[in-house]
C-alpha cells in the first residue's frame, strides 16, 4: 500500500490525529442520534438500553484515494431492496482504488435529481462481522465529479442501513458489481 493510503495526511492536508478525532466525533453523533432522535431505527422502548453501535477501530489503511471514471450517460440500475419493490438509481461513476497489492472498483450511484454519491457494497466481512445485506458509504464530492479526478473513500465511515436495526425500513441491496473480494475491517460492525 502506498504511504497515501496508510497515512491520512495524503497530500490533502489532513492531520492523522485530526482525522481520527473526526471519525470518533462522527461516531459519537451517530450514537446520540440512535439513542435519542425520534427517527432513530432503535425502537423507543429499547433506547434506554442502547449504549452505542459497534465499530472497527479507526484504521487509516481503509482511507484510500480513488480515481473517478465519470459516466457521461449514466445507466439506470434497478437495485433490489430487502423488502418491497426495487429502487431506481443512476450509475454515475466508477471509483477505482488500490488496497494492499490489489486494485478494486466500486460503482457510485445517484437518485434522479440528487447530488450526493451513494456507494453500497459488500465485502468478505458481510454476514459475519458486518451486516448481512452489506453496508453503505455516502458523500458529497467537493465540486463536480471529473473524469480522472480523485475522491477519498473512507471506509471508516461505512455504515449499516437502518434495516439492519428495524424491519420497518426498506433498504437497497448492493448490486453484485459492488461486491468486493476482500475484507473491509473498517466502519460499523454487526
N, C-alpha and C positions, 0 to 999 in steps of 0.2 A: 504494500500500500504506500502511496506517496505520502510525504510529510503533510501535504494539504489535507488529505483525508484523515490523518491521525491527529492533527492539531487544529482546534477550532480557529486559530489565527491563520486563516487560509489566504491571506493577502487582502481580505475584505475588512481588515482592521478589527477583528473580533478577538477580544481578550479571553483566554481559556477560563479564567475564574468568573469573568462576567457572563460568559456563555453558560457555564454550569449553574450560576445563580438564576439566569433567565429560565432555564429548563425547570429548575426546582420551583421557581415562582409560578410558572405556568401550571405545574402540577398542584401546588397549594390552592391556586384559584379554582382549578377544576374540581378538586376535592371539596372545596367550600360550596361550589355550585351544586354538586351531587348531594351534599348534606343538607342544604338549606333552601335551594331555589324551588319555587312551585312547579317548574317544568323539568325538574330532575327526573331521570328514569328510575331512581330508587323510590319505592313505594313510601308514602308518608309514614306509615306505621313502622318502617324499617330504618328510618333516618336517624333515630336516636342511637342505634347500634352501629351505624356506618362510621368507620374510622379511617376512611381513605381507600383509594384504589391501590392495586399492587403494580409496581413498576420495576423494570430492569434499572440498574444503576446507570446514570448518565455515562455514556461512552462516546468520546469524540471520534472513534473509528467508524461510527454509524452516522456521521455528519459528512456528507460527500458532495462534491461538485458534479453536476450532471450537465451534459451538453444537450441542448434543445434542438430537436428537428420539428419545425412547425408544419402542420398540415394545412396547406393553402385552401383545400376543400375538405373541411372536417367531415369525417364519415359518421353517420348516425350509428349508435350502438344501443341495442336493447339489453339492458342489464337485468338479469334475473334478480328477484327480490326474495328474502327469506319468507315473506308472507304477502300474498297479493300479486298484482299484475306487474310485469316488467316495467322498468323506468327507462325513458329515452335520454341518452346523453350524446354529446358530440365528442369524438376523439380528435382533440385539437393539437396534440403534441406527443412526441416520443422523447423520453428522457433517458439518456444513455450515460451510465456511470460505472466506475470501477470500484470494487471492494476486494481486498486481498489481491490475488492474481487474476481474478475473473472480471469480465465485463457483463453488465446486465442492462436490460431495458424495461422501463415501465411506461405505460400509456398514461397520459394526462387527459382528463375529461372536463367538460363543462356542460351545464344545463343551458338550454337556449335562453339567451338574454342575461346570463350571469357572467361575472368576470373572473372569479377565483378558479383555481385549478384543483380538481378532485383526483386523488391518486389512491384508489383502493388496491390492496394487494394481499396476497397470501405468501407464506414462506414455510420453511420446514419446522417452524415452531407452532404453526397453525394447528389447533386442535389438541395441542399438548401443553405448551407453556402459555399460549395465547388463544384468544377467542377462536372457536371452531369455524366461523364463517369469514375469517380474515379481519384485517384492520384497515384504517384509513389514514391518509395524510391530506391536508388541505392547506393551501397557501395562496396568498395574493402576490403574484410576481411584481417586482418593482418595475413599473413601466410595461411596455408592450413586450410580449414574448418574441424573440428574434431567432430566426434560423441560425444555428451555430452559436447562439448565445449560451450563457451558463446560468444555472439556478442551483441553489443549495438545497439538497434533500436532507433533512434532519430526521432520521428515523427515531431519534429520542423523543420526538413529538407524535409518533404514531399512536393512534388510539383505537379502542374498540367502539363500534357503533352502539347507539342506545339499545338496539335489540339484544345486545349481549346481557343487558340488565333488566329488561322488561319485555314481555311478549306483546305489549300494546304497540310496539313500534315495528314498522316495516323498513328493512334496510337493503340497499343494493348489495349484491354479492360480487366480489372481484371477478372480472372475466378471466378466462384461462390465460390470456396474453399477459396478465399481471400476476402470474404465479411464479415466484422466484425459487430457483433450485438452490437455495442457501438458507441458513438460519439468520434471522434478523433479531438478535437478542438485545433489543432496544425498544423503548416506549412502554405501553401498557402491557401488562401480563393478564392472564385469565384470572 
